[in-house]
Amino acid sequence: MYEELTMTTMIFRGLLLVFCTVLLSSGPASADNAPHEIAGIALGSQVDSYPDIIRSNFLKEVVVSDWHGFRNGVISYGSCRYNGQILKIDMKYEDKSKDFYNTLLGKFRERFGEPDSWAGDSFGVMLIWKWQFVDSENNKISLALQHNSKNTDETLGNMIKFSLPEKIEEERRCFVDLCRQHHQETDEQRREELKKTDWSFLIPR
């Protein structure tokens, strides 16, 4: 009986050792092999370390949340001609219901009159009414009130989109010109160097 228990214990310990070995071998890769770099750009490094990179899109974004009746929102501002100036505001209402959308639409109509255009679909999934304005400084302003009940490609619930479309287009052109200028200032030899590659650039390391 004692010998049987000893044999059973030895078998159990052997199985436990095998299990632990398999478990440890299937865990995270060794820290010595953890990659940090791809295409010559390293995670955690300072973006200023790469002078060949143009460091901004033509609009930069910041996010707000739990903001005066809104779940969250994205504030877009210029980085070129209208540097730091807010050009677009997309805000998602806390209340996602269609009833709330209808209440909002009524209040918008009271405040701004009938919408200028409809941009929703014919199935009642996306409800989008738009207004267009010109302010005292001759800036065109676009305002859209949106309700989305099913389309997962868009924000579900209620949303307002508010922008200065002409200034956004001017900002885009300014950024394109900046990119073109940057490209011209980078000499041909340097551009050719940046095109060169090998496996050290293509595989994370």
C-alpha positions as CSV (number, residue, x, y, z in Angstrom):
1,M,0.0,0.0,0.0
2,Y,2.8,2.4,0.9
3,E,4.7,1.6,-2.3
4,E,1.5,2.3,-4.3
5,L,1.1,5.7,-2.6
6,T,4.7,6.5,-3.2
7,M,4.4,5.6,-6.9
8,T,1.1,7.6,-7.2
9,T,2.8,10.6,-5.6
10,M,5.8,10.4,-7.9
11,I,3.5,10.1,-11.0
12,F,1.5,13.1,-9.8
13,R,4.7,15.2,-9.2
14,G,6.0,14.3,-12.6
15,L,2.7,15.4,-14.3
16,L,2.7,18.6,-12.3
17,L,6.3,19.3,-13.4
18,V,5.4,18.8,-17.0
19,F,2.3,21.0,-16.7
20,C,4.2,23.8,-15.1
21,T,6.9,23.6,-17.8
22,V,4.3,23.8,-20.6
23,L,2.5,26.7,-18.8
24,L,5.7,28.7,-18.4
25,S,6.8,28.0,-21.9
26,S,3.5,29.3,-23.3
27,G,3.7,32.6,-21.4
28,P,4.9,36.0,-22.6
29,A,8.1,36.2,-24.6
30,S,11.3,36.9,-22.8
31,A,11.9,40.6,-21.9
32,D,15.2,40.4,-23.7
33,N,13.3,39.8,-26.9
34,A,10.6,42.5,-26.5
35,P,10.5,44.7,-29.6
36,H,10.3,48.4,-29.4
37,E,11.1,49.6,-32.9
38,I,9.7,49.4,-36.5
39,A,10.8,51.3,-39.6
40,G,13.5,53.0,-37.5
41,I,11.0,54.6,-35.2
42,A,11.0,53.4,-31.5
43,L,8.1,53.2,-29.0
44,G,8.7,55.5,-26.1
45,S,11.1,57.8,-28.0
46,Q,10.6,61.5,-28.5
47,V,9.0,62.5,-31.8
48,D,11.5,65.4,-32.1
49,S,14.2,62.7,-32.5
50,Y,13.0,62.2,-36.1
51,P,13.4,65.5,-38.0
52,D,12.3,63.9,-41.3
53,I,8.8,63.3,-39.9
54,I,6.2,66.0,-40.5
55,R,4.7,66.0,-37.0
56,S,1.1,67.0,-37.5
57,N,-2.0,66.5,-39.6
58,F,-3.8,69.6,-40.8
59,L,-6.2,69.3,-37.8
60,K,-5.2,68.3,-34.3
61,E,-7.7,66.9,-31.9
62,V,-8.5,66.9,-28.2
63,V,-11.2,64.9,-26.4
64,V,-13.7,66.0,-23.8
65,S,-16.0,63.8,-21.7
66,D,-18.9,64.2,-19.3
67,W,-19.3,67.7,-20.5
68,H,-22.5,69.7,-19.8
69,G,-25.0,67.0,-21.0
70,F,-22.7,65.4,-23.5
71,R,-21.0,61.9,-23.1
72,N,-17.9,63.0,-25.0
73,G,-16.7,65.0,-27.9
74,V,-13.8,65.7,-30.2
75,I,-12.5,69.3,-30.6
76,S,-10.5,69.8,-33.8
77,Y,-8.1,72.8,-34.2
78,G,-5.7,74.1,-36.8
79,S,-2.0,73.6,-36.8
80,C,-1.0,75.7,-39.8
81,R,-2.8,78.8,-41.1
82,Y,-5.2,78.8,-38.1
83,N,-2.8,77.4,-35.6
84,G,-4.6,76.7,-32.3
85,Q,-8.0,77.9,-33.6
86,I,-11.0,75.6,-33.1
87,L,-12.4,74.7,-36.5
88,K,-14.6,71.7,-35.8
89,I,-16.7,70.4,-32.8
90,D,-18.3,67.0,-32.8
91,M,-20.3,66.3,-29.6
92,K,-22.2,63.2,-28.5
93,Y,-25.3,63.8,-26.3
94,E,-25.6,61.9,-23.1
95,D,-29.2,61.0,-24.0
96,K,-29.2,58.6,-26.9
97,S,-32.9,58.3,-27.4
98,K,-34.9,59.2,-30.5
99,D,-37.4,61.1,-28.3
100,F,-34.6,63.3,-27.1
101,Y,-33.5,63.8,-30.7
102,N,-37.0,64.9,-31.7
103,T,-37.0,67.4,-28.8
104,L,-33.7,68.7,-29.8
105,L,-34.8,69.1,-33.4
106,G,-37.8,71.1,-32.3
107,K,-35.6,73.4,-30.2
108,F,-33.1,73.8,-33.1
109,R,-36.0,74.7,-35.4
110,E,-37.3,77.3,-32.9
111,R,-33.8,78.8,-32.7
112,F,-32.5,78.6,-36.3
113,G,-35.5,78.0,-38.5
114,E,-36.1,75.1,-40.8
115,P,-33.0,73.1,-41.8
116,D,-31.4,73.9,-45.2
117,S,-30.9,70.2,-46.1
118,W,-31.5,66.6,-45.3
119,A,-28.5,64.2,-45.2
120,G,-30.1,61.1,-43.6
121,D,-31.2,57.8,-45.3
122,S,-34.6,56.8,-46.5
123,F,-34.8,53.9,-44.0
124,G,-34.9,56.1,-40.9
125,V,-31.7,54.6,-39.5
126,M,-29.6,57.8,-39.9
127,L,-31.6,61.1,-39.3
128,I,-29.4,64.1,-40.2
129,W,-30.7,67.7,-40.6
130,K,-28.3,70.4,-41.6
131,W,-28.2,74.2,-41.3
132,Q,-25.8,76.6,-43.1
133,F,-25.0,80.1,-41.8
134,V,-22.7,83.0,-42.5
135,D,-21.6,85.1,-39.5
136,S,-20.8,88.8,-39.2
137,E,-17.2,88.1,-40.3
138,N,-18.4,86.3,-43.4
139,N,-17.4,82.9,-42.1
140,K,-19.5,80.0,-43.3
141,I,-20.7,77.8,-40.5
142,S,-22.1,74.3,-40.9
143,L,-24.3,72.7,-38.3
144,A,-25.7,69.1,-38.4
145,L,-28.0,67.3,-35.9
146,Q,-27.8,63.6,-36.2
147,H,-29.6,60.5,-34.8
148,N,-28.3,57.0,-35.5
149,S,-30.3,54.0,-34.3
150,K,-28.5,51.1,-35.9
151,N,-25.5,52.0,-38.2
152,T,-22.4,50.7,-36.3
153,D,-20.1,52.5,-38.7
154,E,-21.3,55.8,-37.1
155,T,-21.8,57.0,-33.5
156,L,-25.0,55.5,-32.1
157,G,-27.4,57.9,-30.5
158,N,-27.5,61.7,-30.9
159,M,-24.7,63.9,-32.1
160,I,-24.1,67.5,-33.2
161,K,-21.4,68.4,-35.8
162,F,-20.4,72.0,-35.9
163,S,-17.7,73.4,-38.2
164,L,-16.1,76.2,-40.2
165,P,-15.8,74.3,-43.6
166,E,-14.0,77.0,-45.6
167,K,-11.4,77.5,-42.9
168,I,-10.9,73.7,-42.6
169,E,-10.3,73.7,-46.4
170,E,-7.8,76.6,-46.1
171,E,-6.1,74.7,-43.2
172,R,-5.8,71.6,-45.4
173,R,-4.3,73.6,-48.2
174,C,-1.8,75.3,-45.9
175,F,-0.8,71.9,-44.6
176,V,-0.4,70.5,-48.1
177,D,1.8,73.5,-49.0
178,L,3.8,72.9,-45.8
179,C,4.4,69.3,-46.8
180,R,5.4,70.3,-50.3
181,Q,7.9,72.9,-48.9
182,H,9.3,70.3,-46.5
183,H,9.7,67.9,-49.4
184,Q,11.5,70.5,-51.5
185,E,13.8,71.5,-48.6
186,T,14.8,67.8,-48.1
187,D,17.5,67.2,-50.6
188,E,17.3,64.4,-53.1
189,Q,20.1,62.4,-51.5
190,R,18.3,62.5,-48.2
191,R,15.0,61.4,-49.8
192,E,16.7,58.5,-51.4
193,E,18.3,57.5,-48.1
194,L,14.8,57.5,-46.5
195,K,13.5,55.1,-49.2
196,K,16.2,52.5,-48.5
197,T,15.2,49.5,-46.5
198,D,16.2,46.0,-45.3
199,W,14.8,43.5,-42.8
200,S,15.9,45.7,-39.9
201,F,13.3,48.2,-40.9
202,L,10.5,45.8,-41.9
203,I,10.5,43.5,-38.8
204,P,9.9,44.9,-35.2
205,R,13.0,44.8,-33.1
